Amino acid sequence: MENIRKSVFKIVTASGTGSGFTVCGHDHIITNYHVIQGEKTVAVEDHKKDRYVAKVVMVNPEVDLAFLSIDGFKNLQTDISLQEEITIANTQRIFINGYPFGMPYTITEGIVSATNQPMGGRNYIQTDAAVNPGNSGGPMLNEVGVLVGVTTSKFNNADNVGFGIKHLDLIKEINDFELLQNKSIYNVKCNSCDNYIDQKSEFCANCGNTLDISIWEEFEKSHFAQFVESALEDLGINPVLGRAGRDFWEFHQGSALIRIFVFKKDYLVATSPINHLPKQNIQELLNHLLEGNTVPYYLGIHDNQIYLSYRVHLSDIFTDHAEKIKGNLKNLAIKADDLDNYFVDNFGCEMSIESKGDF
């Protein structure tokens, strides 16, 4: 089951995180529609914390499924298989794989409580396995790694109840999509006639079925988001790869993890957990931290971890200081990547657990 993690991905959007996965014989990443709703380009993070820009190329809102495409990605090896003829029975063991609450890769175990639970006009697999926000779009597998369903937390009003989109529903979506000629653009599937629409429309051109026009709309970025993402572009980072939620960004600059967010609705904060305090000879390090050599940034300690941080009032990004603030955001990321190595080499600190790399 551990090898499955290479085929399971974290999906990161401006609204939050979810999960996705690949299956044998197919290059597209599968997830829930509600995970990527309002986006046509998202970030996909693999088990090594590497991120890639992915285009949304198919959505079927009624089934709550979506397919993502990464340029140049080939699914050469996966341990998740998709078999139409598998038997799914009540009380059989299943495993939920994904990234609940945006946390690292997690597996939870449960049993099938119902194989055909009617919800919202469709039948779902019901399980007692823990299904939390962030698990949405991940694979629900049996003991040998065969897909049973696609986890969805769309229905989450009860404890100890989770649901999965049936594997047969996914097989149909994959088979239909394979017949589509242009798989590289945003396609909306009409669930009434199985036709794909690639132009914004209120009706299906094939059968006349009414479509929700919002399916084509993308979330509008705030002025604050545009400001921060402009700083990320100056760093050479695609803003899509830095998004981690509404007005929240998280990315690695070298080995250092950088977080940018709004604090108490009034402050723009950028911070990086760079190192753990050393086990001994701590006085010399503390003296260095108190010297204040990192202005306009400050070094602080919380729970035995060293942080490099920067804070300004949100109103300041509307003043003549805006460009300076943008430069400070950029330079904090560069400074954090330098400092984490400096503290390792000079004070015997360990890298932060959030750091990227083999430490």
C-alpha positions as CSV (number, residue, x, y, z in Angstrom):
1,M,0.0,0.0,0.0
2,E,3.0,2.3,0.6
3,N,3.8,2.4,-3.1
4,I,0.4,3.8,-3.8
5,R,1.5,7.3,-2.5
6,K,3.5,7.8,-5.8
7,S,0.2,7.8,-7.6
8,V,-1.7,10.1,-5.2
9,F,-1.4,13.9,-5.4
10,K,-2.3,16.9,-3.5
11,I,-4.4,19.3,-5.5
12,V,-3.9,23.0,-4.5
13,T,-6.1,25.8,-5.6
14,A,-6.9,29.4,-4.5
15,S,-9.8,28.0,-2.5
16,G,-8.0,25.2,-0.6
17,T,-6.7,21.7,-1.1
18,G,-7.9,18.3,-2.2
19,S,-6.5,15.0,-3.5
20,G,-6.1,13.4,-6.9
21,F,-4.6,10.2,-8.4
22,T,-3.7,8.4,-11.5
23,V,-4.7,4.9,-12.6
24,C,-2.9,2.4,-14.8
25,G,-2.9,3.2,-18.5
26,H,-4.0,6.8,-18.2
27,D,-2.0,10.0,-17.9
28,H,-4.7,12.3,-16.6
29,I,-5.0,13.1,-12.9
30,I,-8.4,12.3,-11.5
31,T,-10.1,14.4,-8.8
32,N,-13.5,15.8,-7.7
33,Y,-15.1,18.6,-9.6
34,H,-15.8,20.5,-6.4
35,V,-12.1,20.4,-5.6
36,I,-11.2,22.5,-8.6
37,Q,-14.5,24.4,-9.0
38,G,-13.8,28.0,-10.2
39,E,-10.4,27.2,-11.5
40,K,-9.0,26.2,-14.9
41,T,-5.4,25.9,-13.8
42,V,-4.3,24.4,-10.5
43,A,-1.2,23.2,-8.7
44,V,-0.5,19.5,-8.3
45,E,2.0,18.3,-5.7
46,D,3.6,14.9,-5.7
47,H,4.9,12.8,-2.9
48,K,8.3,14.5,-3.1
49,K,6.6,17.9,-2.5
50,D,7.4,18.9,-6.1
51,R,4.6,21.0,-7.7
52,Y,3.4,21.2,-11.2
53,V,1.0,23.4,-13.1
54,A,-2.0,21.3,-14.3
55,K,-4.8,22.4,-16.7
56,V,-8.4,21.3,-16.0
57,V,-9.4,19.5,-19.2
58,M,-12.7,17.8,-18.3
59,V,-15.4,18.5,-15.7
60,N,-18.6,16.7,-15.1
61,P,-20.2,18.6,-12.2
62,E,-23.2,16.2,-11.8
63,V,-20.9,13.2,-11.3
64,D,-18.4,15.4,-9.4
65,L,-15.4,14.3,-11.4
66,A,-12.7,16.3,-13.1
67,F,-9.5,15.4,-15.1
68,L,-6.3,17.4,-15.0
69,S,-3.4,17.4,-17.5
70,I,0.2,18.3,-16.8
71,D,2.3,19.1,-19.9
72,G,4.8,16.4,-20.5
73,F,3.5,14.1,-17.7
74,K,3.5,10.4,-18.5
75,N,2.0,7.9,-16.1
76,L,4.7,5.3,-16.6
77,Q,4.2,3.5,-13.3
78,T,1.3,3.3,-11.0
79,D,0.1,0.8,-8.4
80,I,-3.6,1.8,-8.7
81,S,-5.5,-0.4,-11.1
82,L,-9.0,0.1,-12.4
83,Q,-11.0,-3.1,-13.0
84,E,-14.6,-3.1,-14.1
85,E,-15.4,-6.6,-12.9
86,I,-14.3,-6.2,-9.3
87,T,-16.8,-7.2,-6.6
88,I,-17.6,-4.7,-3.9
89,A,-19.4,-6.1,-0.8
90,N,-20.7,-4.8,2.5
91,T,-18.1,-5.0,5.3
92,Q,-15.1,-5.4,3.0
93,R,-12.1,-3.5,4.0
94,I,-11.2,-0.3,2.1
95,F,-8.5,2.3,2.4
96,I,-8.9,6.1,1.9
97,N,-5.7,7.7,0.5
98,G,-5.2,11.4,0.3
99,Y,-4.3,14.6,2.0
100,P,-6.9,15.4,4.6
101,F,-6.9,19.1,5.7
102,G,-3.9,19.6,3.4
103,M,-1.7,17.5,5.7
104,P,0.9,15.0,4.4
105,Y,-0.1,11.8,2.6
106,T,-2.4,9.8,4.9
107,I,-4.1,6.4,4.7
108,T,-7.2,5.6,6.8
109,E,-9.0,2.2,6.9
110,G,-12.6,1.3,7.2
111,I,-15.3,-1.0,5.8
112,V,-17.9,-0.6,3.1
113,S,-21.2,0.2,4.9
114,A,-23.3,0.3,1.8
115,T,-22.5,-0.4,-1.8
116,N,-25.4,1.6,-3.3
117,Q,-26.3,4.5,-1.1
118,P,-28.6,7.0,-2.8
119,M,-27.6,10.6,-2.3
120,G,-28.6,13.6,-4.5
121,G,-30.0,11.4,-7.3
122,R,-26.9,9.1,-7.6
123,N,-25.7,6.0,-5.9
124,Y,-22.5,6.1,-3.8
125,I,-20.3,3.8,-1.8
126,Q,-20.7,4.5,1.9
127,T,-17.9,3.8,4.4
128,D,-17.2,4.3,8.0
129,A,-13.6,5.3,7.2
130,A,-12.6,8.8,8.2
131,V,-13.3,11.1,5.2
132,N,-12.3,14.8,5.8
133,P,-12.0,17.9,3.7
134,G,-8.8,17.4,1.6
135,N,-9.5,13.7,1.1
136,S,-11.9,14.7,-1.7
137,G,-10.8,13.4,-5.1
138,G,-8.5,10.7,-3.7
139,P,-8.7,7.0,-4.4
140,M,-10.7,4.6,-2.3
141,L,-8.9,1.2,-2.7
142,N,-9.3,-2.4,-1.7
143,E,-6.5,-4.4,0.0
144,V,-4.7,-5.1,-3.3
145,G,-4.7,-1.5,-4.6
146,V,-7.7,-1.9,-7.0
147,L,-9.9,1.2,-7.2
148,V,-13.3,0.9,-5.4
149,G,-14.3,4.5,-5.7
150,V,-13.3,8.2,-5.7
151,T,-13.5,9.7,-2.3
152,T,-15.8,12.7,-1.9
153,S,-16.4,14.8,1.2
154,K,-19.2,16.6,-0.6
155,F,-21.7,15.1,1.8
156,N,-20.2,15.6,5.3
157,N,-23.1,16.3,7.7
158,A,-22.6,13.1,9.8
159,D,-19.8,11.6,11.8
160,N,-18.1,8.3,10.8
161,V,-19.8,8.4,7.4
162,G,-17.9,8.9,4.1
163,F,-18.8,8.4,0.5
164,G,-17.2,7.4,-2.7
165,I,-18.1,7.9,-6.4
166,K,-18.5,4.3,-7.7
167,H,-15.6,3.0,-9.8
168,L,-18.0,2.2,-12.7
169,D,-18.9,5.9,-12.9
170,L,-15.3,6.8,-13.2
171,I,-14.7,4.1,-15.9
172,K,-17.5,5.6,-17.9
173,E,-16.0,9.1,-17.7
174,I,-12.6,7.8,-18.7
175,N,-13.9,5.8,-21.7
176,D,-16.0,8.7,-22.9
177,F,-13.1,11.1,-22.6
178,E,-10.8,8.8,-24.5
179,L,-13.1,9.3,-27.5
180,L,-12.7,13.1,-27.4
181,Q,-10.4,14.5,-30.0
182,N,-9.2,17.7,-28.2
183,K,-8.2,16.7,-24.7
184,S,-6.0,19.7,-24.0
185,I,-8.7,22.3,-23.4
186,Y,-11.4,22.9,-20.8
187,N,-14.3,20.6,-21.7
188,V,-17.6,20.5,-19.8
189,K,-19.5,17.2,-20.1
190,C,-23.3,17.3,-20.5
191,N,-24.4,14.5,-18.3
192,S,-27.7,14.3,-20.1
193,C,-26.3,13.3,-23.5
194,D,-22.6,12.7,-22.8
195,N,-21.6,15.5,-25.2
196,Y,-18.7,17.8,-24.4
197,I,-18.9,21.6,-24.7
198,D,-15.8,23.6,-25.0
199,Q,-17.4,27.1,-25.3
200,K,-19.2,29.0,-22.6
201,S,-22.9,28.3,-23.0
202,E,-26.1,28.1,-21.0
203,F,-27.3,25.1,-23.0
204,C,-25.9,21.9,-24.5
205,A,-25.6,22.4,-28.2
206,N,-26.4,18.7,-28.7
207,C,-29.5,18.1,-26.6
208,G,-30.5,21.5,-25.3
209,N,-30.0,20.5,-21.7
210,T,-29.6,23.6,-19.4
211,L,-26.1,24.1,-18.1
212,D,-24.9,26.1,-15.1
213,I,-23.1,29.1,-16.6
214,S,-20.9,29.3,-13.5
215,I,-19.1,26.1,-14.6
216,W,-17.1,28.3,-17.0
217,E,-16.4,31.1,-14.5
218,E,-13.1,31.4,-12.6
219,F,-12.8,32.9,-9.1
220,E,-11.8,36.6,-9.3
221,K,-8.6,37.5,-7.5
222,S,-8.6,40.3,-4.9
223,H,-6.3,43.3,-5.2
224,F,-4.3,41.8,-2.4
225,A,-4.0,38.5,-4.2
226,Q,-2.8,40.3,-7.4
227,F,-0.2,42.2,-5.3
228,V,1.2,39.1,-3.7
229,E,1.2,37.0,-6.9
230,S,3.1,39.8,-8.6
231,A,5.8,39.4,-6.0
232,L,5.9,35.7,-6.6
233,E,6.3,36.3,-10.3
234,D,9.3,38.5,-9.5
235,L,10.8,35.5,-7.7
236,G,10.3,33.4,-10.9
237,I,7.5,31.4,-9.3
238,N,4.3,30.6,-11.2
239,P,1.6,32.0,-8.8
240,V,-0.5,28.9,-9.4
241,L,2.2,26.8,-7.7
242,G,2.2,29.1,-4.7
243,R,-1.5,29.1,-3.9
244,A,-2.7,27.3,-0.8
245,G,-6.1,28.8,-0.2
246,R,-8.1,32.0,-0.3
247,D,-5.5,34.8,0.2
248,F,-2.9,32.3,1.4
249,W,0.3,31.2,-0.3
250,E,2.8,28.5,0.6
251,F,5.8,27.5,-1.4
252,H,9.4,26.4,-1.1
253,Q,12.3,28.8,-2.0
254,G,15.2,26.3,-2.2
255,S,14.9,24.4,1.0
256,A,12.9,27.0,3.0
257,L,9.1,26.9,3.2
258,I,7.5,30.3,2.8
259,R,4.0,31.3,3.9
260,I,2.2,34.5,3.0
261,F,-1.2,35.3,4.4
262,V,-3.6,37.8,6.0
263,F,-3.5,38.1,9.8
264,K,-6.5,39.3,11.7
265,K,-7.8,40.9,8.5
266,D,-5.4,43.8,8.9
267,Y,-1.8,42.6,8.3
268,L,0.1,41.1,5.5
269,V,2.4,38.5,7.0
270,A,5.2,36.5,5.4
271,T,7.0,33.9,7.5
272,S,9.3,30.9,7.2
273,P,9.9,28.1,9.7
274,I,13.6,27.8,9.0
275,N,15.3,25.7,11.7
276,H,14.9,23.8,15.0
277,L,16.8,25.0,18.0
278,P,20.0,23.0,18.6
279,K,20.2,20.5,21.5
280,Q,23.1,22.3,23.1
281,N,25.3,25.5,23.0
282,I,22.1,27.5,22.6
283,Q,23.4,30.7,24.2
284,E,25.5,31.7,21.2
285,L,22.6,31.2,18.9
286,L,20.3,33.3,21.1
287,N,22.8,36.1,21.2
288,H,22.9,36.1,17.4
289,L,19.1,36.1,17.1
290,L,18.9,39.2,19.4
291,E,21.4,41.2,17.3
292,G,18.7,42.2,14.9
293,N,20.8,41.9,11.7
294,T,17.8,40.9,9.5
295,V,15.9,44.2,9.2
296,P,13.2,44.6,7.8
297,Y,12.7,41.0,8.9
298,Y,12.8,39.7,12.4
299,L,13.8,36.4,13.8
300,G,11.7,34.7,16.5
301,I,11.3,31.4,18.3
302,H,8.1,29.5,18.8
303,D,7.9,25.9,20.1
304,N,11.7,25.4,19.7
305,Q,11.6,26.5,16.1
306,I,13.2,29.6,14.5
307,Y,11.1,31.7,12.2
308,L,12.0,34.5,9.9
309,S,9.1,36.9,9.5
310,Y,7.9,40.1,8.0
311,R,4.7,42.1,8.7
312,V,3.1,45.2,7.3
313,H,-0.4,46.7,7.5
314,L,-2.6,45.8,4.5
315,S,-3.3,49.5,3.9
316,D,0.4,50.0,3.1
317,I,0.1,48.1,-0.2
318,F,-2.0,51.0,-1.5
319,T,0.6,53.6,-0.7
320,D,3.9,54.8,-2.4
321,H,5.6,52.0,-0.4
322,A,3.9,49.2,-2.4
323,E,6.9,48.4,-4.6
324,K,9.3,48.3,-1.6
325,I,6.9,45.9,0.2
326,K,6.7,43.7,-2.8
327,G,10.5,43.6,-2.9
328,N,10.6,42.8,0.8
329,L,8.3,39.8,0.2
330,K,10.6,38.6,-2.6
331,N,13.8,39.0,-0.6
332,L,12.3,37.3,2.5
333,A,12.1,34.1,0.5
334,I,15.7,34.4,-0.6
335,K,16.9,35.3,2.9
336,A,15.1,32.3,4.5
337,D,16.8,30.0,2.0
338,D,20.2,31.4,3.0
339,L,19.6,31.5,6.7
340,D,18.5,27.9,7.2
341,N,21.8,26.7,5.9
342,Y,23.7,29.3,7.9
343,F,22.2,28.1,11.1
344,V,22.9,24.5,10.3
345,D,26.6,25.2,9.5
346,N,27.3,27.7,12.3
347,F,25.1,26.7,15.2
348,G,24.3,23.0,14.7
349,C,20.6,23.6,14.1
350,E,18.5,21.1,12.3
351,M,16.4,22.0,9.3
352,S,12.7,22.6,9.9
353,I,10.4,19.6,9.4
354,E,8.7,21.7,6.7
355,S,12.0,22.1,4.8
356,K,12.3,20.6,1.4
357,G,15.1,18.1,0.8
358,D,16.7,15.1,2.4
359,F,17.8,16.2,5.9
